């Protein structure tokens, strides 16, 4: 009957040490090969393609603006370039809201841009700050002279102000009254200005309450314009059951115009 002989301890230790050395050698070899492969010229970034919204930023303009910074970012290999850094670089360019950066093998980067779409000035016209379709404030100046309304108030409530503007604008538009400016004051009171220059104090409340208040006013306005021929100068909607207005050439009283009640 065969019997197994146990190896001496020193032989076992030597075998383990040999396996460890071979493992370390293999690891260093893999690291060396990987480093050589990553640094090989074939992986150098050769081109960048730009897609998406480029109405305000042509490829030539982007290249001129980012040339020096791109050289620094792309000094590393195509495989090791930090895509988040490249994304942040493009998103700092005016008009660019969002950039998506992707690798295209073997040595290209694909940049897809989403531009801000301006809908209003933030603050005064020509301030250098605009509001996009999502109600976000960004810094830029329009290339054209198209009309844009003005929105103003706390910057962290810009989306709320834009949303209310969209709700109120069609209410005024039914009477061909253009809404030129909407402002939220520090104490939470809303004020609007029409194209004619007339100022409307809307007051405080939820969006539904504010819209309803303006609707009641516009519903009775045609009757008032028939009675008073002068241009509308100001309206105060902050009364509980009516409003006060000032018409050019007409002396206003302290009693507000009462709106009809609906049962």
MOKA-V956679 format. One record per pair of residues at least 24 apart in sequence whose C-alpha atoms are under 7 Angstrom apart, sorted by the first residue. I is the first residue (numbers start at 1). GAP is how many residues later the second one is. Records with the same first field share a line. If there is no record, write none. Layout:
# MOKA-V956679
I->GAP + GAP
This chain:
# MOKA-V956679
38->39 + 41
39->38
43->34 + 35 + 36 + 63 + 64
44->33 + 34 + 63
45->29 + 32 + 33 + 62 + 63
46->61 + 62
47->61 + 62
48->60 + 61 + 62
49->60 + 61 + 62
50->60 + 61 + 62
51->60 + 61 + 62
52->60 + 61 + 62
53->60 + 61 + 62
56->39
78->29
94->45 + 46
95->45
119->29
120->28 + 29 + 30 + 31
121->27 + 28 + 29 + 30
122->28 + 29 + 30
123->27 + 28 + 29
124->26
125->25
134->25
135->24 + 27
149->31 + 32
150->30 + 31 + 32
151->30 + 31 + 32
152->30 + 31 + 32
153->30 + 31 + 32
164->43
168->43
171->44
198->34 + 35 + 36
199->34 + 35 + 36
200->34 + 35 + 36
201->34 + 35 + 36 + 37
202->34 + 35 + 36
203->34 + 35
216->43
